């Protein structure tokens, strides 16, 4: 989605429940070039009504010479519900896309439709 967001001049800011060191490591490993804010105590996530408390937590071990992952549930964890907010230049919320399933992330087609609705279609230069 990055090229599309860049075309619209959208600045991405992500909120993560990770601790800053883990977030920094994730940002470096995945070469993320957007602002990543940390909320390890889930304070902001809870205040925004984005807390999901029923996600299964797995303990994973790697088995055998090909390092096949094997995991089993060890309990439940608290996490943020994947949510995308589109704000305009005045920081007013123009669109919210929230997953019903915490394992599903934002959809490029829905996001592009929202960008076109809020900011208008991009003019293609030939």
Secondary structure as GFF3:
##gff-version 3
##sequence-region A 1 126
A	DSSP	alpha_helix	2	7	.	.	.	ID=ss1
A	DSSP	beta_strand	13	16	.	.	.	ID=ss2
A	DSSP	alpha_helix	20	29	.	.	.	ID=ss3
A	DSSP	beta_strand	35	38	.	.	.	ID=ss4
A	DSSP	alpha_helix	43	47	.	.	.	ID=ss5
A	DSSP	beta_strand	51	63	.	.	.	ID=ss6
A	DSSP	beta_strand	68	80	.	.	.	ID=ss7
A	DSSP	beta_strand	83	87	.	.	.	ID=ss8
A	DSSP	beta_strand	93	98	.	.	.	ID=ss9
A	DSSP	alpha_helix	108	119	.	.	.	ID=ss10
###
